[in-house]
Amino acid sequence: MISAPRLRISILLLIPIAMLLGPAACNGRASGIISPNSDPSSGSPRIVWTTFIDPFEQAFSVEVPQGWTVRGGLFRMGYSDERPMVDLNSPDGRLNVRLGDLSIPTYTAPNPYHPREGDVYDLGAQAQLIVARYRTGAEFAVLYSHVRFYRDCRDPKGDADSANFTLPDYLPSQGQPARTSTGSIAYRCGSGPAERVAFAYARTTEVNGVWSVPTMGSSFSPPDQLTLARAILQHCASTFRINPQWMQRQQQMDAAALRYQRARQQQRVWELGQQVKQFEAQMQSMRDQVSSFERHQATFQNQVDSFSQALRGVTPTIDPFTGQAREVWTGTKSNYWTNGTSVVNATNGPAGWVQMPPAQP
């Protein structure tokens, strides 16, 4: 049993809701004109940067392109479970860049009490962890990309050259991790004017069986705007700043989390009384706010479930013989087939086998 792990702003990241986004207030000030490409002859557009401040807790600021649609902020899921995310869309809607991802929780390795990957390790008002073995940055980038781009990239083709990009760590380090690694993935989909490059980069770190994704960046862009997407990701990460006053407040919340968790594990939550009730009400309010970004809680849950399925290496399908939802092990081919008992992963199924349609998200 984990006793009140310290889930801090190294874990603060986020990360993949990812995927829950909605318009957020943008407190901005122009901070100068900066070219994303040092070569003036490249023809890349010059960008006016403005400062976006977290509209919820004023926890951080980051420079973003002026005129772009900016959505995000610090999303709090518990005393010590806070997840920053900034999502950017170009004025023409052709380019999307995302730093962090609200859908990415903190993970805890399987143990005798929670042996199954994908289970929720409920720490009440402190945090919600997902049970999963440690994934390297490269593994996580692949899993994340499956969820981030599956709606828009149905026919992916590997693009190793476009994956050759790293992102600076933009959150302060919290001690020496037992292990850490980075990795990225890129692929192309579509053709002609609809061709896009999907990219994801991740750093994962693990300490005492608890692991997180403190650095996460991704983009979805036309091939001719890939350099611009990278420049924006780089600039956002480089200008990401934590508010010192917020850090002080968060340290107080971490101390409250320890008191709360000790009382909770000793079944003495009643001793905290009204304070806990008020905080849990605040957490529910934030979760409701997150949900409202997609207008339906079901959409949020589907995205979380989808990410959990990708992390566990399974794909949701419909069994054509029963009409019921059925998870199958994710394979390298595009289709799944069944004879009523067994399942195979293949582009074309064996004679007499019936294709299993994907479950609708």
C-alpha distance (Angstrom), angle and dihedral (degrees) to the residues before:
residue distance angle dihedral
M1 . . .
I2 3.78 . .
S3 3.77 112.1 .
A4 3.78 110.8 -144.1
P5 3.83 100.1 -48.8
R6 3.79 113.9 -151.3
L7 3.80 103.4 -111.7
R8 3.79 100.8 -171.2
I9 3.69 138.6 170.9
S10 3.78 91.3 -78.3
I11 3.73 78.7 66.7
L12 3.75 87.9 31.5
L13 3.58 85.4 99.7
L14 2.54 124.8 96.8
I15 2.44 143.3 -159.0
P16 5.42 153.4 -168.1
I17 5.00 93.9 14.6
A18 3.00 45.2 119.4
M19 2.49 87.1 151.1
L20 3.65 118.5 32.0
L21 3.70 108.7 97.4
G22 3.74 137.0 160.7
P23 3.75 139.5 159.6
A24 3.79 112.4 -69.5
A25 3.76 131.2 -171.7
C26 3.78 111.5 -91.7
N27 3.77 116.4 -151.1
G28 3.77 101.0 -166.0
R29 3.71 144.2 171.5
A30 3.78 126.3 -177.7
S31 3.77 109.5 -106.2
G32 3.75 101.3 -175.9
I33 3.78 141.6 -73.8
I34 3.80 114.9 -72.3
S35 3.76 127.8 176.8
P36 3.81 115.2 -135.2
N37 3.77 89.2 -146.6
S38 3.80 124.2 50.4
D39 3.77 91.6 -149.5
P40 3.83 107.4 87.1
S41 3.80 90.3 -164.8
S42 3.81 93.1 59.0
G43 3.78 93.1 86.3
S44 3.82 92.8 -131.6
P45 3.79 112.6 152.2
R46 3.77 119.0 -103.8
I47 3.78 113.9 -119.5
V48 3.77 130.8 -143.0
W49 3.80 106.9 -147.3
T50 3.77 122.4 -147.4
T51 3.81 129.7 -175.8
F52 3.79 119.4 -106.4
I53 3.83 115.3 -160.8
D54 3.79 122.5 -160.7
P55 3.83 102.0 -99.9
F56 3.81 95.5 -154.6
E57 3.82 107.2 52.7
Q58 3.82 102.7 -6.4
A59 3.80 84.9 -120.1
F60 3.80 96.9 148.3
S61 3.77 146.0 3.6
V62 3.78 129.8 -147.3
E63 3.80 135.9 177.5
V64 3.80 114.5 -113.5
P65 3.83 134.1 175.9
Q66 3.79 112.3 -82.9
G67 3.80 113.2 -118.5
W68 3.81 94.2 27.1
T69 3.80 122.8 116.7
V70 3.82 106.7 -104.4
R71 3.78 121.7 -164.6
G72 3.77 131.4 170.9
G73 3.78 142.6 51.0
L74 3.80 136.2 173.1
F75 3.80 110.9 -35.4
R76 3.79 113.5 -160.6
M77 3.79 119.2 -153.2
G78 3.81 97.1 168.4
Y79 3.78 146.3 -17.4
S80 3.82 90.1 -68.6
D81 3.79 101.8 16.0
E82 3.79 108.2 89.6
R83 3.81 123.5 152.4
P84 3.81 125.3 -167.3
M85 3.78 121.6 -158.2
V86 3.79 136.1 169.0
D87 3.81 119.8 -168.8
L88 3.82 120.6 -171.1
N89 3.79 130.6 -166.4
S90 3.80 123.2 -171.4
P91 3.83 118.3 -122.6
D92 3.81 91.4 -106.8
G93 3.81 91.8 48.5
R94 3.80 93.7 -125.3
L95 3.79 98.6 109.9
N96 3.81 129.5 52.9
V97 3.80 125.0 -176.1
R98 3.80 124.9 -177.7
L99 3.79 131.4 -171.0
G100 3.80 112.2 -163.5
D101 3.77 123.6 -16.8
L102 3.77 130.7 -119.1
S103 3.80 92.5 -146.4
I104 3.80 94.1 65.5
P105 3.80 111.6 93.5
T106 3.80 130.4 -175.5
Y107 3.79 115.4 -86.3
T108 3.79 134.1 -143.4
A109 3.79 124.9 -159.4
P110 3.81 118.0 -110.2
N111 3.81 114.5 -91.4
P112 3.83 136.5 173.2
Y113 3.81 90.6 -83.8
H114 3.81 94.5 47.3
P115 3.83 108.2 21.7
R116 3.81 100.2 155.6
E117 3.79 122.5 86.2
G118 3.79 114.4 -127.0
D119 3.80 95.2 34.2
V120 3.79 118.6 128.0
Y121 3.81 116.2 -116.5
D122 3.79 99.0 -150.5
L123 3.81 115.7 -151.1
G124 3.78 92.6 169.5
A125 3.78 115.5 -135.2
Q126 3.80 91.2 -4.2
A127 3.81 100.7 65.8
Q128 3.77 147.8 -47.4
L129 3.81 115.3 -122.0
I130 3.80 128.9 -170.6
V131 3.79 119.0 -137.1
A132 3.81 109.5 -124.5
R133 3.77 138.3 134.5
Y134 3.78 115.9 -106.9
R135 3.81 115.3 -79.7
T136 3.78 123.6 -159.0
G137 3.78 119.4 -122.9
A138 3.80 89.8 -102.9
E139 3.80 92.8 50.7
F140 3.78 92.7 46.5
A141 3.81 93.5 48.3
V142 3.81 89.3 55.8
L143 3.81 93.8 47.1
Y144 3.78 92.3 45.5
S145 3.80 93.1 49.1
H146 3.81 90.8 55.2
V147 3.79 89.4 61.3
R148 3.80 98.8 34.2
F149 3.81 96.5 53.2
Y150 3.80 107.9 20.2
R151 3.81 93.8 106.2
D152 3.81 94.4 50.1
C153 3.81 102.5 32.5
R154 3.78 110.5 54.1
D155 3.81 98.5 153.9
P156 3.83 105.8 39.6
K157 3.78 121.6 -174.7
G158 3.80 119.4 -168.6
D159 3.82 117.3 -105.5
A160 3.81 108.4 -173.7
D161 3.82 93.4 173.2
S162 3.81 92.5 59.3
A163 3.82 90.5 50.1
N164 3.80 91.7 63.8
F165 3.81 96.5 101.6
T166 3.81 134.1 101.5
L167 3.78 131.3 -160.0
P168 3.82 125.1 -141.5
D169 3.81 117.6 -116.7
Y170 3.78 105.7 -102.1
L171 3.82 100.5 -177.3
P172 3.82 123.2 74.5
S173 3.79 116.0 -100.7
Q174 3.81 117.9 -109.6
G175 3.79 105.8 -154.6
Q176 3.79 130.6 -54.1
P177 3.82 113.2 -46.0
A178 3.78 119.6 -138.8
R179 3.79 88.0 -129.0
T180 3.76 137.6 -3.2
S181 3.78 135.5 175.2
T182 3.78 141.9 171.4
G183 3.76 134.2 -144.3
S184 3.79 143.9 158.9
I185 3.77 142.3 -160.8
A186 3.80 134.5 -160.1
Y187 3.77 133.6 -178.9
R188 3.78 139.5 164.7
C189 3.76 129.7 -125.3
G190 3.77 135.9 178.3
S191 3.78 125.8 21.8
G192 3.77 140.3 -113.7
P193 3.84 114.4 3.0
A194 3.83 89.3 -9.5
E195 3.83 94.8 56.8
R196 3.80 113.3 122.6
V197 3.80 138.1 -179.8
A198 3.80 115.6 -137.4
F199 3.82 115.3 -157.6
A200 3.80 134.6 179.0
Y201 3.82 131.6 176.2
A202 3.80 126.0 -174.2
R203 3.79 141.1 178.4
T204 3.79 117.1 -161.5
T205 3.82 126.2 -167.6
E206 3.81 132.4 -172.8
V207 3.80 131.0 -159.3
N208 3.81 123.8 174.2
G209 3.78 94.2 -19.9
V210 3.82 94.4 -49.3
W211 3.79 116.0 106.6
S212 3.78 137.0 179.4
V213 3.80 144.7 172.0
P214 3.82 105.4 -112.2
T215 3.82 94.2 170.5
M216 3.79 121.6 45.9
G217 3.79 130.2 158.0
S218 3.78 132.6 165.0
S219 3.79 141.9 166.3
F220 3.79 141.7 -173.0
S221 3.78 113.1 -158.0
P222 3.80 146.8 144.5
P223 3.82 110.8 -90.8
D224 3.80 92.0 -109.6
Q225 3.83 90.5 56.1
L226 3.80 97.6 48.1
T227 3.81 92.0 101.0
L228 3.79 89.9 51.6
A229 3.82 91.6 49.0
R230 3.79 90.8 52.2
A231 3.79 92.7 47.4
I232 3.80 91.2 52.6
L233 3.80 92.7 47.6
Q234 3.80 89.9 49.2
H235 3.80 93.1 48.3
C236 3.80 94.3 46.6
A237 3.79 91.9 50.3
S238 3.80 92.0 46.4
T239 3.83 93.7 50.8
F240 3.82 97.5 41.8
R241 3.83 106.9 123.3
I242 3.82 130.2 -176.6
N243 3.82 115.5 -138.8
P244 3.86 107.5 -119.0
Q245 3.82 91.2 -147.4
W246 3.77 89.7 54.6
M247 3.81 90.3 50.2
Q248 3.80 89.6 56.4
R249 3.79 91.0 50.5
Q250 3.79 90.6 47.8
Q251 3.80 91.5 52.8
Q252 3.80 88.0 56.4
M253 3.80 89.8 49.9
D254 3.80 90.6 50.1
A255 3.81 89.4 54.0
A256 3.80 89.2 49.7
A257 3.80 88.8 49.4
L258 3.79 91.4 56.3
R259 3.80 91.6 51.3
Y260 3.77 91.0 46.2
Q261 3.81 93.9 49.1
R262 3.81 94.5 47.8
A263 3.80 90.4 51.5
R264 3.79 91.4 44.6
Q265 3.80 94.4 51.3
Q266 3.81 89.7 48.4
Q267 3.80 89.0 48.0
R268 3.78 90.5 -117.9
V269 3.78 98.6 120.3
W270 3.79 88.5 127.8
E271 3.82 87.6 71.6
L272 3.79 89.0 67.9
G273 3.78 89.2 50.9
Q274 3.77 119.1 164.1
Q275 3.81 94.5 7.7
V276 3.79 92.5 65.2
K277 3.79 92.5 43.2
Q278 3.79 90.6 53.4
F279 3.79 93.1 47.6
E280 3.79 93.7 47.1
A281 3.80 87.8 50.5
Q282 3.82 88.8 53.2
M283 3.81 90.4 49.7
Q284 3.78 90.7 51.0
S285 3.80 89.7 49.7
M286 3.80 90.5 53.8
R287 3.78 91.9 47.1
D288 3.80 89.2 50.7
Q289 3.80 89.2 50.6
V290 3.79 91.1 51.2
S291 3.77 90.3 48.7
S292 3.79 92.9 50.0
F293 3.80 90.5 59.9
E294 3.78 87.4 76.5
R295 3.83 90.5 30.6
H296 3.77 93.4 -129.3
Q297 3.80 128.6 68.7
A298 3.78 88.4 -148.9
T299 3.80 90.4 64.8
F300 3.80 90.9 53.2
Q301 3.79 92.0 48.5
N302 3.80 92.0 48.2
Q303 3.79 90.3 54.2
V304 3.79 92.6 48.5
D305 3.80 90.7 46.8
S306 3.79 90.2 48.6
F307 3.78 91.8 53.1
S308 3.81 91.3 47.0
Q309 3.80 89.8 51.3
A310 3.80 92.0 50.6
L311 3.79 90.8 48.7
R312 3.81 90.8 51.5
G313 3.80 91.8 46.8
V314 3.79 97.2 -116.7
T315 3.81 133.3 125.2
P316 3.84 123.2 -147.1
T317 3.81 113.2 -126.2
I318 3.80 139.1 159.9
D319 3.80 118.3 -111.0
P320 3.84 103.3 -129.9
F321 3.82 91.4 -153.6
T322 3.81 96.0 55.3
G323 3.80 104.1 18.4
Q324 3.80 88.5 -130.7
A325 3.80 127.9 129.7
R326 3.81 112.5 -98.1
E327 3.80 130.5 -176.4
V328 3.80 115.7 -142.1
W329 3.78 129.9 -173.9
T330 3.80 109.2 -90.5
G331 3.80 112.9 -110.4
T332 3.77 136.9 -173.2
K333 3.81 96.1 -106.8
S334 3.78 125.8 80.4
N335 3.82 101.3 -120.4
Y336 3.81 140.4 48.3
W337 3.81 125.1 -146.4
T338 3.80 133.9 -168.8
N339 3.79 138.3 -170.6
G340 3.79 91.8 -160.8
T341 3.78 96.0 -83.7
S342 3.81 111.4 32.4
V343 3.82 129.5 47.7
V344 3.79 128.6 -148.6
N345 3.81 129.6 -171.9
A346 3.81 110.6 -137.6
T347 3.78 141.7 130.1
N348 3.82 90.0 -121.3
G349 3.78 120.6 25.4
P350 3.80 128.4 -131.9
A351 3.80 118.3 -91.9
G352 3.79 111.0 -74.6
W353 3.81 95.2 14.6
V354 3.82 119.6 122.5
Q355 3.80 124.3 -134.6
M356 3.82 117.5 -115.2
P357 3.82 109.4 -136.1
P358 3.81 117.3 -139.8
A359 3.79 116.2 -100.9
Q360 3.78 110.2 -108.5
P361 3.85 113.5 -111.6
